[in-house]
Amino acid sequence: MVALALAVMGFLLWEEHKVHLLGALPWLILLACPLMHVFMHGGHGGHGGHDDHKGGRDE
């Protein structure tokens, strides 16, 4: 019963606010670029780096 109510509410929200959501889509794509840069570049070493690129023993 709850799932049906959520589905109906989601459908009604989509139908009433489709123009607003689709109008914001280009801005959300542009906002995704800096967010991905900040949150997804964890593997580049960063400040201080990690010791596993210095050669030496394998753990």
C-alpha positions in Angstrom: 0.0 0.0 0.0 2.8 2.4 0.8 4.6 1.5 -2.4 1.5 2.4 -4.4 1.1 5.7 -2.6 4.7 6.6 -3.3 4.3 5.6 -6.9 1.3 7.8 -7.3 3.0 10.7 -5.6 6.1 10.3 -7.7 4.0 10.3 -10.9 2.1 13.4 -9.9 5.3 15.2 -8.9 6.8 14.3 -12.2 3.8 15.5 -14.2 3.5 18.8 -12.4 7.2 19.7 -12.2 8.6 18.1 -15.4 9.3 21.5 -17.0 11.3 22.6 -14.0 13.3 19.4 -13.6 14.1 19.2 -17.3 15.0 22.9 -17.4 17.5 22.4 -14.6 19.2 19.5 -16.3 21.9 21.4 -18.2 22.8 23.2 -15.0 23.0 19.9 -13.1 25.3 18.5 -15.7 27.6 21.5 -15.4 27.5 21.2 -11.7 28.5 17.5 -11.9 31.9 18.4 -13.5 33.4 20.1 -10.5 31.8 17.7 -8.1 33.3 14.8 -9.8 36.6 16.5 -9.9 36.5 17.0 -6.1 35.1 13.7 -5.1 36.5 11.2 -7.6 40.2 12.2 -7.8 41.2 10.2 -4.7 43.6 8.0 -6.6 46.0 10.7 -7.7 48.2 10.8 -4.6 47.2 14.3 -3.5 49.1 16.2 -0.9 51.7 14.2 0.9 51.2 11.1 -1.3 51.4 7.5 -0.3 54.4 5.3 0.2 53.4 2.6 -2.3 54.9 4.5 -5.3 58.5 4.6 -3.8 59.4 1.0 -4.7 60.5 -1.3 -2.0 58.7 -4.2 -0.3 55.4 -5.5 -1.3 52.8 -6.0 1.5 
